[in-house]
């Protein structure tokens, strides 16, 4: 007899439900949300062929932890699971959700998702932290400019020592403004130091990665883009074709077809938004700053000529993603044509 399990995970507790091939519940329990406790509880039930839980914040830790304990765990798409679970029971409870996930595991009616490795998640966290800090820096600088312009002082946009000097000079002799300016300038200096430290970490990681160095042979692809793309792909072999990377990153148009209605919309914007943005910026650099004659650039400029520059950048970003994945899988450098 085959058995299947469903896990409904929360921050503190996880509901476990095990069913047999006929859908009869054979084991139910509630344990702490740690891989060791969940594996120990599953060991009390008959050996399961498949253990299913939904994507979420704790998915990477639980997936890799349970896999290390020898549990045949599968992570499924939460949006699809939500629609299926909603139709199975009238009342939504954690216990019912665990039983519903067990039935999904039994029937095979689910979409498995790739759980990235913990090092890939660490790189992604570093990139997200940098983005947040840069956003805070821009917010602080805009606030400083806004305070100064009230008193008739227009500060320069460039990030230079003159920016700080003019900001401090404009606040001299004004009690409240002087304290506010010094506080904001001190916070800006701290944010700049944190960004510089992250940039140094990124530089060291790129130097230690052969894959990143290969990707940087593409004109327009820098350290941040190469590192973010490598972390997003994680395992190049999980994509059957390099063309599948475009839809994965949301760089292909949406399509809706039903009966006589059939139209193509804008790009889907699925997947990692930060990687998609970096690829778009790399495409823009290739189109506007790269002086090297490239067939890839000429192809994108031809699209811009008959359509718009924005569509050309998106098309080039998708093509760059395909090329970068092929380079990762084959271990080759960019060969301009």
C-alpha positions in Angstrom: 0.0 0.0 0.0 1.3 3.5 -0.9 1.0 6.4 1.4 1.1 10.2 0.9 1.5 13.1 3.2 0.6 16.8 3.3 2.2 19.5 5.4 0.4 22.7 6.3 3.3 24.9 7.5 3.1 28.0 9.7 5.8 29.8 11.6 5.4 27.9 14.8 3.6 24.7 14.0 3.0 22.3 11.1 0.0 20.1 10.7 0.8 16.6 9.2 -1.7 14.4 7.5 -1.0 11.0 5.9 -3.4 9.2 3.6 -3.3 5.9 1.8 -3.9 5.3 -2.0 -7.7 5.2 -1.4 -7.7 8.5 0.4 -8.2 7.2 3.9 -6.5 9.2 6.6 -4.1 7.0 8.5 -2.1 9.5 10.6 -2.6 13.1 11.7 -0.5 15.2 14.1 0.7 18.7 14.9 4.4 19.4 15.4 6.9 22.2 15.6 8.0 23.7 12.2 11.5 22.2 12.1 12.8 19.6 9.7 13.9 17.3 12.5 10.5 17.3 14.3 8.5 16.9 11.0 10.8 14.0 9.9 10.4 12.4 13.3 6.6 12.6 13.2 6.5 11.2 9.6 8.7 8.3 10.8 5.8 7.2 13.1 3.5 6.7 10.1 4.0 4.3 7.2 6.7 5.2 4.7 5.4 7.8 2.3 5.9 7.9 -1.4 5.5 11.6 -1.6 5.3 14.5 0.9 3.8 17.8 -0.3 3.8 21.3 1.1 3.3 24.8 -0.4 5.7 27.5 -1.3 6.3 30.1 1.4 9.0 31.9 3.4 10.0 28.7 5.2 10.1 26.6 2.1 13.9 26.7 1.4 14.8 25.7 5.0 12.1 23.0 5.3 12.7 21.5 1.8 16.5 21.1 2.2 16.2 20.1 5.8 13.7 17.4 5.1 15.6 16.2 2.0 18.7 15.8 4.2 16.6 13.5 6.5 15.7 11.4 3.5 12.1 12.6 3.2 10.7 12.5 -0.4 9.5 16.1 -0.2 7.9 18.1 -3.0 7.2 21.8 -2.9 4.1 22.9 -4.9 2.9 26.2 -6.3 0.8 27.8 -3.6 -1.6 29.6 -6.0 -2.6 26.4 -7.6 -2.8 24.6 -4.3 -5.1 27.4 -2.9 -7.6 26.9 -5.7 -7.6 23.1 -5.3 -7.9 23.3 -1.5 -10.8 25.8 -1.7 -12.8 23.3 -3.6 -12.1 20.3 -1.3 -13.6 21.6 2.0 -16.1 24.1 3.2 -14.2 25.2 6.2 -10.6 26.4 5.9 -8.5 25.1 8.8 -4.9 24.1 9.0 -5.9 20.5 9.6 -8.2 20.5 6.5 -5.4 22.1 4.4 -2.9 19.4 5.5 -5.5 16.8 4.5 -6.1 18.5 1.2 -2.4 18.7 0.4 -2.2 14.9 1.2 -4.9 14.3 -1.4 -3.0 16.4 -3.9 0.1 14.3 -3.3 -2.1 11.2 -3.8 -3.6 12.3 -7.1 -0.6 14.0 -8.5 -2.7 17.1 -9.3 -0.1 19.7 -8.5 2.7 21.8 -10.1 6.1 21.2 -8.5 8.4 24.1 -8.2 12.2 24.2 -8.0 13.5 25.3 -4.5 16.7 27.2 -4.9 19.8 26.2 -2.9 20.5 28.0 0.3 23.6 29.7 -1.2 21.5 31.1 -4.1 19.0 32.5 -1.5 21.9 34.0 0.4 23.1 35.8 -2.8 19.5 37.0 -3.5 19.3 38.3 0.0 22.5 40.3 -0.5 21.2 41.8 -3.7 17.8 42.7 -2.1 19.6 44.3 0.8 21.6 46.4 -1.5 18.5 47.5 -3.5 16.8 48.6 -0.2 19.8 50.5 1.0 20.2 52.3 -2.3 16.5 53.2 -2.1 17.0 54.6 1.4 20.0 56.7 0.2 17.9 58.2 -2.6 15.1 58.9 0.0 17.5 60.6 2.3 19.1 62.8 -0.4 15.7 63.9 -1.6 14.7 64.8 1.9 17.8 66.8 2.3 17.1 68.7 -0.9 13.5 69.2 0.1 14.5 70.8 3.4 17.1 73.0 1.8 14.9 74.3 -1.0 12.5 75.7 1.6 15.2 78.2 2.6 16.1 79.0 -1.0 19.1 76.7 -1.4 19.2 74.4 -4.4 21.6 71.5 -3.9 23.4 69.7 -6.8 22.2 66.4 -7.9 25.6 64.8 -8.2 27.0 62.7 -5.3 30.0 64.9 -4.4 31.5 66.5 -1.3 29.9 69.7 -2.5 26.5 68.2 -1.8 27.3 67.8 1.9 29.1 71.2 2.2 26.2 73.1 0.7 23.7 71.2 2.8 25.5 72.0 6.0 26.1 75.6 4.9 22.5 76.2 4.2 21.4 75.1 7.7 23.9 77.2 9.7 22.3 79.6 12.1 18.9 77.8 11.9 18.4 75.8 15.1 15.9 73.2 14.0 17.2 72.9 10.4 20.8 72.4 11.5 19.9 69.4 13.7 17.7 67.9 11.0 20.4 68.3 8.3 23.1 66.7 10.4 20.9 63.8 11.3 20.0 63.1 7.7 23.6 63.5 6.5 24.8 61.1 9.2 22.2 58.6 8.2 23.2 59.0 4.5 26.8 58.4 5.4 25.9 55.2 7.3 23.8 54.0 4.3 26.7 54.7 1.9 29.1 52.8 4.1 26.7 49.8 4.1 26.3 49.9 0.3 30.1 50.1 -0.1 30.5 47.0 2.2 27.9 45.0 0.2 29.6 46.1 -3.1 32.9 44.8 -1.8 31.3 41.4 -0.9 29.7 41.2 -4.4 33.0 42.0 -6.0 34.7 39.1 -4.0 31.9 36.7 -4.9 32.1 37.5 -8.6 35.9 37.1 -8.7 35.5 33.7 -7.1 32.8 32.5 -9.6 33.8 31.3 -13.0 30.2 31.5 -14.2 29.9 35.2 -13.3 33.2 36.0 -15.0 32.0 34.2 -18.2 28.7 36.1 -18.2 30.5 39.4 -17.8 32.1 38.9 -21.2 28.8 40.0 -22.7 28.8 43.8 -23.4 26.5 45.5 -20.9 26.5 42.7 -18.3 28.2 43.8 -15.1 28.9 42.2 -11.7 25.5 42.7 -10.2 23.6 41.4 -13.3 25.9 38.3 -13.6 25.6 37.4 -9.9 21.8 38.0 -9.8 21.2 35.9 -12.9 23.4 33.0 -11.6 21.5 33.0 -8.3 18.1 33.1 -10.1 18.9 30.2 -12.4 20.7 28.2 -9.6 20.9 25.0 -11.6 21.0 25.5 -15.4 20.0 21.8 -16.0 16.6 22.4 -14.6 15.6 24.2 -17.8 15.1 21.8 -20.7 15.7 24.6 -23.2 17.4 27.9 -22.9 14.2 29.5 -24.4 12.3 28.5 -21.2 14.3 31.1 -19.2 12.4 34.0 -20.9 8.9 32.9 -19.6 10.5 32.0 -16.2 11.7 35.6 -15.8 8.4 37.1 -17.1 9.9 38.5 -20.3 7.4 37.0 -22.7 4.0 38.5 -23.7 0.8 37.3 -22.0 -1.8 35.6 -24.2 -5.5 35.2 -23.7 -7.5 33.0 -26.1 -11.1 31.9 -25.6 -13.5 31.2 -28.5 -13.2 34.0 -31.0 -11.2 36.2 -28.6 -7.4 35.9 -29.0 -5.1 38.7 -28.1 -1.5 39.2 -26.9 -0.8 41.6 -24.1 2.3 43.0 -22.4 5.0 40.9 -20.8 3.8 38.7 -17.9 6.3 40.0 -15.3 6.4 36.7 -13.6 9.5 35.6 -11.6 12.3 37.6 -10.1 11.6 41.3 -10.7 15.1 42.4 -9.8 16.7 40.1 -12.3 14.3 41.2 -14.9 15.2 44.8 -14.2 18.9 44.1 -14.4 18.5 42.4 -17.7 16.5 45.3 -19.0 19.3 47.7 -17.9 22.0 45.5 -19.5 20.0 45.6 -22.8 19.8 49.3 -22.6 23.5 49.6 -22.0 24.2 47.4 -25.0 21.9 49.5 -27.2 23.1 53.0 -26.1 26.7 52.7 -24.9 28.3 49.7 -26.6 30.3 50.9 -29.6 31.2 47.4 -30.7 29.4 46.2 -33.8 27.2 43.3 -32.8 24.5 41.4 -34.7 22.6 41.2 -31.4 22.5 44.9 -31.2 21.6 45.4 -34.8 18.7 42.9 -34.4 17.3 44.9 -31.4 17.7 48.2 -33.3 15.8 46.8 -36.2 12.9 46.0 -33.7 13.1 49.6 -32.4 12.9 51.0 -35.9 9.7 49.2 -36.8 8.2 49.3 -33.2 9.5 51.2 -30.1 12.8 51.3 -28.2 11.1 49.9 -25.1 10.0 46.8 -26.9 13.5 46.5 -28.4 15.0 46.6 -24.9 12.6 43.9 -23.6 13.3 41.7 -26.6 17.0 42.1 -26.2 16.7 41.4 -22.4 14.9 38.1 -23.2 17.6 37.2 -25.8 20.3 38.0 -23.3 18.7 35.7 -20.7 18.6 32.9 -23.3 22.3 33.4 -24.2 23.4 33.7 -20.6 21.6 30.4 -19.7 23.3 28.7 -22.7 26.6 30.0 -21.5 26.1 28.7 -18.0 25.0 25.3 -19.2 27.8 24.9 -21.8 30.5 26.6 -19.8 31.5 29.0 -22.6 32.2 32.7 -23.0 30.4 35.2 -25.2 31.5 35.1 -28.8 30.4 38.3 -30.6 29.1 37.9 -34.1 
